[in-house]
Amino acid sequence: MSGNGLAVHLCDNGWIRVKVPLPFSLRYVNSYLLPEAEGWTLIDPGLHTPEAAALWTEVLSGLSITAGQIKRIVLTHQHPDHYGLAGWFQERSGAPACMSLPAHRYALRLWGEDRSFDQELTEQFRQHGMPETLLEQIASHLAGFVERVSPQPEVTYIEEGMSMQFGGRSWELLHTPGHASGHICFYDRTGLEMICGDAVLPGITPNISLVPGEHPDPLQQFLDSLNRLSRFDVVMAYPGHREPFANFRGRTQDLITHHEQRLHHIEGLLQEPVTGYQLCERLFGARTMGSAHNLRFAMSETLAHLEHLVHKGRAAKVKAGYGLFKYVSAVV
Ligand SMILES: [Zn+2]
């Protein structure tokens, strides 16, 4: 398999994990190929870049898998690094692409015909004090994603309460929003394994973004999802990034603690009214410099924490003139 052998890992349970490259600091997304009696199920195929498509072509040929043997594409959520190649695979295999309705609706807002989302997001950032030059960079960055998710798949809807059969097992579908609208985890109650997408990640904290037109308190959704997931018995979890991991319950608790500490820290920075952008700079600083991608996620994450504090009565959101908003501690 030439140089790309490094991208292919055999999991202990017999699945094939393919590390599909990403042009971001995350570096790669995990795609999983699950053997079926006939053919394969593909979980989260990756972002559509020329490098990723070339890798897949080489990987499939190295594994002697033809496109037609992909029988089903399963998507934990609609983020482009997971969803981007779904249409590409569907075009070659004719396989159904399964994802939740809220996830698909969000994908259509981002990359459907209307594409109103980009303007709504930049407007949101403007109201929270981001300078115009950076807004322009964000807008052109967002537009660049359309080709990375094209062609887009026809979607077969799946939802909480259903079970799906794949990889020779029965999977319970768990609606676990917070990181993404409509995010689904898949739980095998017999084998005690969880396909967790980006709902729980080892080593890194999943991004939580406030985005226009979606849930007003995504951090609360995320904490609710983590609390729920922490009650499942899991011996091995298969995440969207980094390595499969065993300490699932402990990791959910760590993530909850991380956000509690983060909220406490942010609350302490609101003694004087600040815009979301001022706080974002303070929290993330140099890490967002020169990267519209990182800046977008840093800004959306900052706003998610601020709005959560407002929903909890721990901060107030005030009008500051010129269409701007600022946040201030509720106990000043
Ligand atoms: Zn994601």
py3Dmol code that shows the C-alpha trace and the ligand (Angstrom):
import py3Dmol

protein = """\
ATOM      1  CA  MET A   1       0.000   0.000   0.000  1.00  0.00           C
ATOM      2  CA  SER A   2       3.052   2.231  -0.507  1.00  0.00           C
ATOM      3  CA  GLY A   3       3.377   5.247   1.831  1.00  0.00           C
ATOM      4  CA  ASN A   4      -0.243   5.168   2.845  1.00  0.00           C
ATOM      5  CA  GLY A   5       0.035   1.989   4.879  1.00  0.00           C
ATOM      6  CA  LEU A   6       0.471   4.279   7.888  1.00  0.00           C
ATOM      7  CA  ALA A   7      -3.099   5.476   7.472  1.00  0.00           C
ATOM      8  CA  VAL A   8      -4.597   2.005   7.890  1.00  0.00           C
ATOM      9  CA  HIS A   9      -4.959   0.409  11.318  1.00  0.00           C
ATOM     10  CA  LEU A  10      -6.556  -2.864  12.272  1.00  0.00           C
ATOM     11  CA  CYS A  11      -8.675  -2.437  15.413  1.00  0.00           C
ATOM     12  CA  ASP A  12      -8.774  -5.165  18.078  1.00  0.00           C
ATOM     13  CA  ASN A  13     -12.355  -5.961  17.111  1.00  0.00           C
ATOM     14  CA  GLY A  14     -11.470  -6.536  13.459  1.00  0.00           C
ATOM     15  CA  TRP A  15     -12.581  -3.173  12.088  1.00  0.00           C
ATOM     16  CA  ILE A  16     -10.309  -1.206   9.825  1.00  0.00           C
ATOM     17  CA  ARG A  17      -9.589   2.350  10.948  1.00  0.00           C
ATOM     18  CA  VAL A  18      -8.417   4.692   8.220  1.00  0.00           C
ATOM     19  CA  LYS A  19      -6.816   7.959   9.276  1.00  0.00           C
ATOM     20  CA  VAL A  20      -8.046  10.305   6.550  1.00  0.00           C
ATOM     21  CA  PRO A  21      -5.924  13.476   6.302  1.00  0.00           C
ATOM     22  CA  LEU A  22      -7.275  16.941   7.136  1.00  0.00           C
ATOM     23  CA  PRO A  23      -5.703  20.291   6.251  1.00  0.00           C
ATOM     24  CA  PHE A  24      -6.300  21.548   9.831  1.00  0.00           C
ATOM     25  CA  SER A  25      -4.559  21.202  13.149  1.00  0.00           C
ATOM     26  CA  LEU A  26      -6.654  18.089  13.878  1.00  0.00           C
ATOM     27  CA  ARG A  27      -4.550  16.396  11.156  1.00  0.00           C
ATOM     28  CA  TYR A  28      -6.850  13.461  10.486  1.00  0.00           C
ATOM     29  CA  VAL A  29     -10.331  12.052  11.010  1.00  0.00           C
ATOM     30  CA  ASN A  30     -10.990   8.403  11.823  1.00  0.00           C
ATOM     31  CA  SER A  31     -13.055   6.506   9.285  1.00  0.00           C
ATOM     32  CA  TYR A  32     -14.033   2.957  10.125  1.00  0.00           C
ATOM     33  CA  LEU A  33     -14.653   0.088   7.744  1.00  0.00           C
ATOM     34  CA  LEU A  34     -16.741  -2.655   9.337  1.00  0.00           C
ATOM     35  CA  PRO A  35     -16.824  -6.055   7.636  1.00  0.00           C
ATOM     36  CA  GLU A  36     -20.239  -7.410   6.723  1.00  0.00           C
ATOM     37  CA  ALA A  37     -21.237 -10.894   5.571  1.00  0.00           C
ATOM     38  CA  GLU A  38     -21.183  -9.276   2.158  1.00  0.00           C
ATOM     39  CA  GLY A  39     -19.292  -6.027   1.734  1.00  0.00           C
ATOM     40  CA  TRP A  40     -18.543  -3.267   4.218  1.00  0.00           C
ATOM     41  CA  THR A  41     -20.119  -0.516   6.274  1.00  0.00           C
ATOM     42  CA  LEU A  42     -18.267   2.790   6.196  1.00  0.00           C
ATOM     43  CA  ILE A  43     -18.446   5.207   9.125  1.00  0.00           C
ATOM     44  CA  ASP A  44     -17.596   8.929   8.586  1.00  0.00           C
ATOM     45  CA  PRO A  45     -15.582   8.866   5.331  1.00  0.00           C
ATOM     46  CA  GLY A  46     -13.748  12.200   5.784  1.00  0.00           C
ATOM     47  CA  LEU A  47     -13.316  15.598   4.129  1.00  0.00           C
ATOM     48  CA  HIS A  48     -13.338  15.757   0.338  1.00  0.00           C
ATOM     49  CA  THR A  49      -9.858  16.938  -0.563  1.00  0.00           C
ATOM     50  CA  PRO A  50      -7.754  15.591  -3.438  1.00  0.00           C
ATOM     51  CA  GLU A  51      -5.395  14.035  -0.858  1.00  0.00           C
ATOM     52  CA  ALA A  52      -8.221  12.244   0.966  1.00  0.00           C
ATOM     53  CA  ALA A  53      -9.782  10.955  -2.255  1.00  0.00           C
ATOM     54  CA  ALA A  54      -6.374   9.704  -3.451  1.00  0.00           C
ATOM     55  CA  LEU A  55      -5.768   8.008  -0.105  1.00  0.00           C
ATOM     56  CA  TRP A  56      -9.120   6.236  -0.226  1.00  0.00           C
ATOM     57  CA  THR A  57      -8.532   5.059  -3.785  1.00  0.00           C
ATOM     58  CA  GLU A  58      -5.209   3.590  -2.727  1.00  0.00           C
ATOM     59  CA  VAL A  59      -6.497   2.151   0.555  1.00  0.00           C
ATOM     60  CA  LEU A  60      -9.480   0.423  -1.054  1.00  0.00           C
ATOM     61  CA  SER A  61      -7.325  -1.033  -3.777  1.00  0.00           C
ATOM     62  CA  GLY A  62      -4.745  -2.178  -1.209  1.00  0.00           C
ATOM     63  CA  LEU A  63      -7.493  -3.931   0.762  1.00  0.00           C
ATOM     64  CA  SER A  64      -9.045  -5.359  -2.433  1.00  0.00           C
ATOM     65  CA  ILE A  65     -12.323  -3.602  -1.660  1.00  0.00           C
ATOM     66  CA  THR A  66     -14.307  -2.368  -4.650  1.00  0.00           C
ATOM     67  CA  ALA A  67     -16.552   0.698  -4.334  1.00  0.00           C
ATOM     68  CA  GLY A  68     -19.572  -1.522  -4.953  1.00  0.00           C
ATOM     69  CA  GLN A  69     -18.743  -3.480  -1.799  1.00  0.00           C
ATOM     70  CA  ILE A  70     -19.487  -0.424   0.356  1.00  0.00           C
ATOM     71  CA  LYS A  71     -23.067  -1.265   1.329  1.00  0.00           C
ATOM     72  CA  ARG A  72     -23.819   1.504   3.780  1.00  0.00           C
ATOM     73  CA  ILE A  73     -22.361   4.882   4.770  1.00  0.00           C
ATOM     74  CA  VAL A  74     -23.079   5.917   8.354  1.00  0.00           C
ATOM     75  CA  LEU A  75     -22.502   9.514   9.496  1.00  0.00           C
ATOM     76  CA  THR A  76     -22.249  10.442  13.156  1.00  0.00           C
ATOM     77  CA  HIS A  77     -22.730  14.098  12.238  1.00  0.00           C
ATOM     78  CA  GLN A  78     -22.543  16.618   9.440  1.00  0.00           C
ATOM     79  CA  HIS A  79     -19.241  18.361  10.084  1.00  0.00           C
ATOM     80  CA  PRO A  80     -17.342  18.498   6.808  1.00  0.00           C
ATOM     81  CA  ASP A  81     -14.400  16.470   8.101  1.00  0.00           C
ATOM     82  CA  HIS A  82     -16.806  13.537   8.603  1.00  0.00           C
ATOM     83  CA  TYR A  83     -19.482  14.128   5.959  1.00  0.00           C
ATOM     84  CA  GLY A  84     -17.462  15.606   3.081  1.00  0.00           C
ATOM     85  CA  LEU A  85     -16.757  12.396   1.183  1.00  0.00           C
ATOM     86  CA  ALA A  86     -20.178  10.793   1.731  1.00  0.00           C
ATOM     87  CA  GLY A  87     -21.491  11.885  -1.676  1.00  0.00           C
ATOM     88  CA  TRP A  88     -18.246  10.861  -3.373  1.00  0.00           C
ATOM     89  CA  PHE A  89     -18.610   7.360  -1.924  1.00  0.00           C
ATOM     90  CA  GLN A  90     -22.320   7.217  -2.678  1.00  0.00           C
ATOM     91  CA  GLU A  91     -21.696   8.141  -6.305  1.00  0.00           C
ATOM     92  CA  ARG A  92     -19.277   5.217  -6.613  1.00  0.00           C
ATOM     93  CA  SER A  93     -21.131   2.645  -4.522  1.00  0.00           C
ATOM     94  CA  GLY A  94     -24.830   3.501  -4.650  1.00  0.00           C
ATOM     95  CA  ALA A  95     -24.837   2.943  -0.878  1.00  0.00           C
ATOM     96  CA  PRO A  96     -27.342   4.763   1.341  1.00  0.00           C
ATOM     97  CA  ALA A  97     -25.840   7.560   3.445  1.00  0.00           C
ATOM     98  CA  CYS A  98     -27.462   7.523   6.883  1.00  0.00           C
ATOM     99  CA  MET A  99     -27.603  10.560   9.143  1.00  0.00           C
ATOM    100  CA  SER A 100     -30.099  12.360  11.354  1.00  0.00           C
ATOM    101  CA  LEU A 101     -32.571  14.929  10.059  1.00  0.00           C
ATOM    102  CA  PRO A 102     -31.271  17.831  12.200  1.00  0.00           C
ATOM    103  CA  ALA A 103     -27.736  17.044  11.037  1.00  0.00           C
ATOM    104  CA  HIS A 104     -28.796  17.024   7.406  1.00  0.00           C
ATOM    105  CA  ARG A 105     -30.867  20.186   7.803  1.00  0.00           C
ATOM    106  CA  TYR A 106     -27.794  21.944   9.145  1.00  0.00           C
ATOM    107  CA  ALA A 107     -25.673  20.638   6.262  1.00  0.00           C
ATOM    108  CA  LEU A 108     -28.197  22.099   3.832  1.00  0.00           C
ATOM    109  CA  ARG A 109     -28.091  25.459   5.623  1.00  0.00           C
ATOM    110  CA  LEU A 110     -24.328  25.468   5.219  1.00  0.00           C
ATOM    111  CA  TRP A 111     -23.894  24.038   1.759  1.00  0.00           C
ATOM    112  CA  GLY A 112     -27.345  23.795   0.188  1.00  0.00           C
ATOM    113  CA  GLU A 113     -28.625  26.143  -2.524  1.00  0.00           C
ATOM    114  CA  ASP A 114     -29.551  28.949  -0.185  1.00  0.00           C
ATOM    115  CA  ARG A 115     -26.248  29.238   1.722  1.00  0.00           C
ATOM    116  CA  SER A 116     -27.610  31.931   4.020  1.00  0.00           C
ATOM    117  CA  PHE A 117     -25.592  30.506   6.890  1.00  0.00           C
ATOM    118  CA  ASP A 118     -22.282  32.197   5.998  1.00  0.00           C
ATOM    119  CA  GLN A 119     -23.817  35.646   6.163  1.00  0.00           C
ATOM    120  CA  GLU A 120     -25.644  34.855   9.400  1.00  0.00           C
ATOM    121  CA  LEU A 121     -22.448  33.618  11.028  1.00  0.00           C
ATOM    122  CA  THR A 122     -20.357  36.618   9.977  1.00  0.00           C
ATOM    123  CA  GLU A 123     -23.181  38.913  11.153  1.00  0.00           C
ATOM    124  CA  GLN A 124     -23.146  37.141  14.502  1.00  0.00           C
ATOM    125  CA  PHE A 125     -19.386  37.632  14.780  1.00  0.00           C
ATOM    126  CA  ARG A 126     -19.771  41.308  13.805  1.00  0.00           C
ATOM    127  CA  GLN A 127     -22.285  41.856  16.633  1.00  0.00           C
ATOM    128  CA  HIS A 128     -19.748  40.375  19.002  1.00  0.00           C
ATOM    129  CA  GLY A 129     -16.986  42.731  17.958  1.00  0.00           C
ATOM    130  CA  MET A 130     -14.894  40.875  15.392  1.00  0.00           C
ATOM    131  CA  PRO A 131     -13.015  43.350  13.128  1.00  0.00           C
ATOM    132  CA  GLU A 132     -14.108  43.621   9.474  1.00  0.00           C
ATOM    133  CA  THR A 133     -10.830  42.330   8.016  1.00  0.00           C
ATOM    134  CA  LEU A 134     -11.208  39.103   9.991  1.00  0.00           C
ATOM    135  CA  LEU A 135     -14.885  38.798   9.023  1.00  0.00           C
ATOM    136  CA  GLU A 136     -13.833  38.852   5.381  1.00  0.00           C
ATOM    137  CA  GLN A 137     -11.322  36.084   6.015  1.00  0.00           C
ATOM    138  CA  ILE A 138     -13.978  34.008   7.781  1.00  0.00           C
ATOM    139  CA  ALA A 139     -16.452  34.510   4.892  1.00  0.00           C
ATOM    140  CA  SER A 140     -14.003  33.346   2.236  1.00  0.00           C
ATOM    141  CA  HIS A 141     -12.904  30.449   4.446  1.00  0.00           C
ATOM    142  CA  LEU A 142     -16.525  29.279   4.790  1.00  0.00           C
ATOM    143  CA  ALA A 143     -17.125  29.498   1.040  1.00  0.00           C
ATOM    144  CA  GLY A 144     -14.106  27.255   0.482  1.00  0.00           C
ATOM    145  CA  PHE A 145     -15.864  24.329   2.164  1.00  0.00           C
ATOM    146  CA  VAL A 146     -18.486  23.811  -0.535  1.00  0.00           C
ATOM    147  CA  GLU A 147     -16.117  21.868  -2.774  1.00  0.00           C
ATOM    148  CA  ARG A 148     -14.914  19.864   0.214  1.00  0.00           C
ATOM    149  CA  VAL A 149     -18.393  18.434   0.814  1.00  0.00           C
ATOM    150  CA  SER A 150     -19.388  17.995  -2.829  1.00  0.00           C
ATOM    151  CA  PRO A 151     -21.053  16.069  -4.322  1.00  0.00           C
ATOM    152  CA  GLN A 152     -23.502  15.930  -1.453  1.00  0.00           C
ATOM    153  CA  PRO A 153     -25.246  12.653  -0.714  1.00  0.00           C
ATOM    154  CA  GLU A 154     -28.867  11.734  -0.795  1.00  0.00           C
ATOM    155  CA  VAL A 155     -29.578  11.051   2.845  1.00  0.00           C
ATOM    156  CA  THR A 156     -31.475   8.244   4.541  1.00  0.00           C
ATOM    157  CA  TYR A 157     -32.659   9.520   7.909  1.00  0.00           C
ATOM    158  CA  ILE A 158     -31.842   7.787  11.169  1.00  0.00           C
ATOM    159  CA  GLU A 159     -32.806   8.861  14.676  1.00  0.00           C
ATOM    160  CA  GLU A 160     -32.786   8.099  18.382  1.00  0.00           C
ATOM    161  CA  GLY A 161     -34.942   5.122  19.221  1.00  0.00           C
ATOM    162  CA  MET A 162     -33.976   3.205  16.106  1.00  0.00           C
ATOM    163  CA  SER A 163     -31.540   0.364  16.114  1.00  0.00           C
ATOM    164  CA  MET A 164     -29.337  -0.449  13.160  1.00  0.00           C
ATOM    165  CA  GLN A 165     -27.687  -3.684  12.196  1.00  0.00           C
ATOM    166  CA  PHE A 166     -24.164  -3.398  10.867  1.00  0.00           C
ATOM    167  CA  GLY A 167     -20.784  -4.965  11.424  1.00  0.00           C
ATOM    168  CA  GLY A 168     -22.653  -8.093  12.533  1.00  0.00           C
ATOM    169  CA  ARG A 169     -24.145  -6.313  15.563  1.00  0.00           C
ATOM    170  CA  SER A 170     -27.159  -4.402  16.700  1.00  0.00           C
ATOM    171  CA  TRP A 171     -26.594  -0.709  17.481  1.00  0.00           C
ATOM    172  CA  GLU A 172     -28.752   1.602  19.567  1.00  0.00           C
ATOM    173  CA  LEU A 173     -28.829   5.132  18.249  1.00  0.00           C
ATOM    174  CA  LEU A 174     -28.271   7.862  20.827  1.00  0.00           C
ATOM    175  CA  HIS A 175     -29.048  11.475  19.972  1.00  0.00           C
ATOM    176  CA  THR A 176     -26.131  13.339  21.541  1.00  0.00           C
ATOM    177  CA  PRO A 177     -26.230  16.989  20.429  1.00  0.00           C
ATOM    178  CA  GLY A 178     -23.930  19.741  21.670  1.00  0.00           C
ATOM    179  CA  HIS A 179     -20.859  19.366  19.489  1.00  0.00           C
ATOM    180  CA  ALA A 180     -23.137  19.234  16.443  1.00  0.00           C
ATOM    181  CA  SER A 181     -26.878  19.446  15.893  1.00  0.00           C
ATOM    182  CA  GLY A 182     -28.292  15.959  15.453  1.00  0.00           C
ATOM    183  CA  HIS A 183     -25.096  14.145  16.448  1.00  0.00           C
ATOM    184  CA  ILE A 184     -25.659  10.390  16.827  1.00  0.00           C
ATOM    185  CA  CYS A 185     -23.621   7.881  18.841  1.00  0.00           C
ATOM    186  CA  PHE A 186     -24.025   4.154  18.262  1.00  0.00           C
ATOM    187  CA  TYR A 187     -24.008   1.769  21.197  1.00  0.00           C
ATOM    188  CA  ASP A 188     -23.689  -2.014  21.147  1.00  0.00           C
ATOM    189  CA  ARG A 189     -25.244  -3.188  24.405  1.00  0.00           C
ATOM    190  CA  THR A 190     -23.865  -6.708  23.975  1.00  0.00           C
ATOM    191  CA  GLY A 191     -20.286  -5.969  22.982  1.00  0.00           C
ATOM    192  CA  LEU A 192     -20.231  -2.793  25.143  1.00  0.00           C
ATOM    193  CA  GLU A 193     -18.685  -0.716  22.382  1.00  0.00           C
ATOM    194  CA  MET A 194     -19.559   2.856  21.449  1.00  0.00           C
ATOM    195  CA  ILE A 195     -19.041   4.629  18.153  1.00  0.00           C
ATOM    196  CA  CYS A 196     -18.914   8.134  19.562  1.00  0.00           C
ATOM    197  CA  GLY A 197     -18.066  10.456  16.651  1.00  0.00           C
ATOM    198  CA  ASP A 198     -16.965  13.757  18.156  1.00  0.00           C
ATOM    199  CA  ALA A 199     -19.316  13.624  21.170  1.00  0.00           C
ATOM    200  CA  VAL A 200     -16.462  12.314  23.332  1.00  0.00           C
ATOM    201  CA  LEU A 201     -12.832  12.572  22.229  1.00  0.00           C
ATOM    202  CA  PRO A 202      -9.683  11.434  24.006  1.00  0.00           C
ATOM    203  CA  GLY A 203      -6.920  13.997  24.536  1.00  0.00           C
ATOM    204  CA  ILE A 204      -8.788  16.935  22.994  1.00  0.00           C
ATOM    205  CA  THR A 205     -12.021  18.670  23.914  1.00  0.00           C
ATOM    206  CA  PRO A 206     -14.701  18.616  21.224  1.00  0.00           C
ATOM    207  CA  ASN A 207     -15.487  22.082  19.933  1.00  0.00           C
ATOM    208  CA  ILE A 208     -18.758  23.578  21.145  1.00  0.00           C
ATOM    209  CA  SER A 209     -19.989  26.318  18.854  1.00  0.00           C
ATOM    210  CA  LEU A 210     -22.781  28.826  19.184  1.00  0.00           C
ATOM    211  CA  VAL A 211     -24.123  29.096  15.636  1.00  0.00           C
ATOM    212  CA  PRO A 212     -27.024  31.175  14.347  1.00  0.00           C
ATOM    213  CA  GLY A 213     -30.309  29.365  13.872  1.00  0.00           C
ATOM    214  CA  GLU A 214     -29.340  26.343  15.987  1.00  0.00           C
ATOM    215  CA  HIS A 215     -29.759  25.654  19.708  1.00  0.00           C
ATOM    216  CA  PRO A 216     -29.289  28.822  21.849  1.00  0.00           C
ATOM    217  CA  ASP A 217     -27.275  26.960  24.517  1.00  0.00           C
ATOM    218  CA  PRO A 218     -25.217  24.245  22.819  1.00  0.00           C
ATOM    219  CA  LEU A 219     -22.947  23.878  25.858  1.00  0.00           C
ATOM    220  CA  GLN A 220     -25.938  22.828  27.957  1.00  0.00           C
ATOM    221  CA  GLN A 221     -26.833  20.302  25.249  1.00  0.00           C
ATOM    222  CA  PHE A 222     -23.282  19.002  25.306  1.00  0.00           C
ATOM    223  CA  LEU A 223     -23.183  18.674  29.103  1.00  0.00           C
ATOM    224  CA  ASP A 224     -26.546  16.884  29.017  1.00  0.00           C
ATOM    225  CA  SER A 225     -25.222  14.493  26.365  1.00  0.00           C
ATOM    226  CA  LEU A 226     -22.066  13.814  28.389  1.00  0.00           C
ATOM    227  CA  ASN A 227     -24.080  13.131  31.527  1.00  0.00           C
ATOM    228  CA  ARG A 228     -26.225  10.716  29.628  1.00  0.00           C
ATOM    229  CA  LEU A 229     -23.304   8.988  27.912  1.00  0.00           C
ATOM    230  CA  SER A 230     -21.474   8.609  31.226  1.00  0.00           C
ATOM    231  CA  ARG A 231     -24.131   6.106  32.321  1.00  0.00           C
ATOM    232  CA  PHE A 232     -23.339   3.583  29.582  1.00  0.00           C
ATOM    233  CA  ASP A 233     -21.047   0.646  30.175  1.00  0.00           C
ATOM    234  CA  VAL A 234     -18.369   0.915  27.521  1.00  0.00           C
ATOM    235  CA  VAL A 235     -15.257  -1.236  27.200  1.00  0.00           C
ATOM    236  CA  MET A 236     -14.026   0.434  24.026  1.00  0.00           C
ATOM    237  CA  ALA A 237     -15.001   3.693  22.337  1.00  0.00           C
ATOM    238  CA  TYR A 238     -14.289   4.531  18.694  1.00  0.00           C
ATOM    239  CA  PRO A 239     -13.933   8.308  18.292  1.00  0.00           C
ATOM    240  CA  GLY A 240     -13.811  10.579  15.256  1.00  0.00           C
ATOM    241  CA  HIS A 241     -10.292  11.772  16.122  1.00  0.00           C
ATOM    242  CA  ARG A 242      -7.294  10.352  17.971  1.00  0.00           C
ATOM    243  CA  GLU A 243      -7.129   6.716  19.116  1.00  0.00           C
ATOM    244  CA  PRO A 244      -9.875   4.311  20.230  1.00  0.00           C
ATOM    245  CA  PHE A 245      -9.989   4.443  24.034  1.00  0.00           C
ATOM    246  CA  ALA A 246     -11.182   2.408  26.991  1.00  0.00           C
ATOM    247  CA  ASN A 247     -11.871   4.916  29.759  1.00  0.00           C
ATOM    248  CA  PHE A 248     -15.111   6.227  28.282  1.00  0.00           C
ATOM    249  CA  ARG A 249     -16.903   7.113  31.510  1.00  0.00           C
ATOM    250  CA  GLY A 250     -13.822   8.805  32.946  1.00  0.00           C
ATOM    251  CA  ARG A 251     -13.405  10.822  29.783  1.00  0.00           C
ATOM    252  CA  THR A 252     -16.996  12.085  29.877  1.00  0.00           C
ATOM    253  CA  GLN A 253     -16.401  13.221  33.470  1.00  0.00           C
ATOM    254  CA  ASP A 254     -13.150  14.937  32.499  1.00  0.00           C
ATOM    255  CA  LEU A 255     -14.913  16.868  29.772  1.00  0.00           C
ATOM    256  CA  ILE A 256     -17.665  17.979  32.138  1.00  0.00           C
ATOM    257  CA  THR A 257     -15.046  19.130  34.664  1.00  0.00           C
ATOM    258  CA  HIS A 258     -13.109  20.932  31.920  1.00  0.00           C
ATOM    259  CA  HIS A 259     -16.154  22.989  30.975  1.00  0.00           C
ATOM    260  CA  GLU A 260     -17.076  23.731  34.597  1.00  0.00           C
ATOM    261  CA  GLN A 261     -13.569  25.104  35.146  1.00  0.00           C
ATOM    262  CA  ARG A 262     -13.667  27.017  31.879  1.00  0.00           C
ATOM    263  CA  LEU A 263     -16.995  28.622  32.799  1.00  0.00           C
ATOM    264  CA  HIS A 264     -15.658  29.610  36.201  1.00  0.00           C
ATOM    265  CA  HIS A 265     -12.552  31.115  34.600  1.00  0.00           C
ATOM    266  CA  ILE A 266     -14.591  33.073  32.045  1.00  0.00           C
ATOM    267  CA  GLU A 267     -16.959  34.332  34.718  1.00  0.00           C
ATOM    268  CA  GLY A 268     -13.947  35.824  36.475  1.00  0.00           C
ATOM    269  CA  LEU A 269     -12.968  37.705  33.296  1.00  0.00           C
ATOM    270  CA  LEU A 270     -16.308  39.526  33.101  1.00  0.00           C
ATOM    271  CA  GLN A 271     -15.765  42.077  35.864  1.00  0.00           C
ATOM    272  CA  GLU A 272     -15.831  44.750  33.154  1.00  0.00           C
ATOM    273  CA  PRO A 273     -18.135  44.437  30.110  1.00  0.00           C
ATOM    274  CA  VAL A 274     -16.327  42.803  27.164  1.00  0.00           C
ATOM    275  CA  THR A 275     -17.309  41.782  23.671  1.00  0.00           C
ATOM    276  CA  GLY A 276     -17.186  38.136  22.659  1.00  0.00           C
ATOM    277  CA  TYR A 277     -14.247  38.931  20.400  1.00  0.00           C
ATOM    278  CA  GLN A 278     -12.253  40.637  23.176  1.00  0.00           C
ATOM    279  CA  LEU A 279     -12.753  37.597  25.352  1.00  0.00           C
ATOM    280  CA  CYS A 280     -11.894  35.236  22.496  1.00  0.00           C
ATOM    281  CA  GLU A 281      -8.593  37.062  21.994  1.00  0.00           C
ATOM    282  CA  ARG A 282      -7.887  36.845  25.689  1.00  0.00           C
ATOM    283  CA  LEU A 283      -8.676  33.120  25.884  1.00  0.00           C
ATOM    284  CA  PHE A 284      -7.147  31.902  22.653  1.00  0.00           C
ATOM    285  CA  GLY A 285      -4.799  34.739  21.650  1.00  0.00           C
ATOM    286  CA  ALA A 286      -2.033  33.715  19.309  1.00  0.00           C
ATOM    287  CA  ARG A 287      -3.510  30.299  18.615  1.00  0.00           C
ATOM    288  CA  THR A 288      -6.042  31.863  16.251  1.00  0.00           C
ATOM    289  CA  MET A 289      -3.603  34.167  14.444  1.00  0.00           C
ATOM    290  CA  GLY A 290      -3.418  33.605  10.711  1.00  0.00           C
ATOM    291  CA  SER A 291      -5.963  30.806  10.682  1.00  0.00           C
ATOM    292  CA  ALA A 292      -9.547  31.709   9.809  1.00  0.00           C
ATOM    293  CA  HIS A 293     -10.466  28.127  10.662  1.00  0.00           C
ATOM    294  CA  ASN A 294      -9.080  28.298  14.189  1.00  0.00           C
ATOM    295  CA  LEU A 295     -10.455  31.795  14.718  1.00  0.00           C
ATOM    296  CA  ARG A 296     -13.943  30.731  13.709  1.00  0.00           C
ATOM    297  CA  PHE A 297     -13.983  27.851  16.175  1.00  0.00           C
ATOM    298  CA  ALA A 298     -12.368  29.877  18.951  1.00  0.00           C
ATOM    299  CA  MET A 299     -14.950  32.624  18.516  1.00  0.00           C
ATOM    300  CA  SER A 300     -17.924  30.240  18.361  1.00  0.00           C
ATOM    301  CA  GLU A 301     -16.637  28.353  21.389  1.00  0.00           C
ATOM    302  CA  THR A 302     -16.191  31.583  23.381  1.00  0.00           C
ATOM    303  CA  LEU A 303     -19.747  32.638  22.515  1.00  0.00           C
ATOM    304  CA  ALA A 304     -21.105  29.196  23.487  1.00  0.00           C
ATOM    305  CA  HIS A 305     -19.595  29.596  26.957  1.00  0.00           C
ATOM    306  CA  LEU A 306     -20.811  33.184  27.307  1.00  0.00           C
ATOM    307  CA  GLU A 307     -24.359  32.317  26.272  1.00  0.00           C
ATOM    308  CA  HIS A 308     -24.366  29.394  28.696  1.00  0.00           C
ATOM    309  CA  LEU A 309     -23.409  31.764  31.523  1.00  0.00           C
ATOM    310  CA  VAL A 310     -26.253  34.068  30.452  1.00  0.00           C
ATOM    311  CA  HIS A 311     -28.726  31.164  30.399  1.00  0.00           C
ATOM    312  CA  LYS A 312     -27.591  30.202  33.884  1.00  0.00           C
ATOM    313  CA  GLY A 313     -27.972  33.755  35.195  1.00  0.00           C
ATOM    314  CA  ARG A 314     -24.241  34.005  35.843  1.00  0.00           C
ATOM    315  CA  ALA A 315     -23.643  36.737  33.231  1.00  0.00           C
ATOM    316  CA  ALA A 316     -25.646  39.415  31.471  1.00  0.00           C
ATOM    317  CA  LYS A 317     -25.618  40.302  27.794  1.00  0.00           C
ATOM    318  CA  VAL A 318     -25.923  44.046  27.258  1.00  0.00           C
ATOM    319  CA  LYS A 319     -26.272  46.308  24.224  1.00  0.00           C
ATOM    320  CA  ALA A 320     -23.184  48.435  23.775  1.00  0.00           C
ATOM    321  CA  GLY A 321     -24.158  50.683  20.844  1.00  0.00           C
ATOM    322  CA  TYR A 322     -23.282  50.374  17.136  1.00  0.00           C
ATOM    323  CA  GLY A 323     -25.148  47.039  17.091  1.00  0.00           C
ATOM    324  CA  LEU A 324     -22.588  45.513  19.448  1.00  0.00           C
ATOM    325  CA  PHE A 325     -23.185  43.294  22.446  1.00  0.00           C
ATOM    326  CA  LYS A 326     -21.053  42.923  25.535  1.00  0.00           C
ATOM    327  CA  TYR A 327     -21.104  40.460  28.392  1.00  0.00           C
ATOM    328  CA  VAL A 328     -20.636  41.246  32.039  1.00  0.00           C
ATOM    329  CA  SER A 329     -20.679  39.188  35.201  1.00  0.00           C
ATOM    330  CA  ALA A 330     -24.068  39.024  36.906  1.00  0.00           C
ATOM    331  CA  VAL A 331     -22.454  39.536  40.301  1.00  0.00           C
ATOM    332  CA  VAL A 332     -20.592  42.824  39.565  1.00  0.00           C
TER     333      VAL A 332
END
"""
ligand_1 = """\
1
ZN
Zn -17.329 17.363 14.476
"""
view = py3Dmol.view(width=600, height=400)
view.addModel(protein, "pdb")
view.setStyle({"model": 0}, {"cartoon": {"style": "trace"}})
view.addModel(ligand_1, "xyz")
view.setStyle({"model": 1}, {"stick": {}})
view.zoomTo()
view.show()
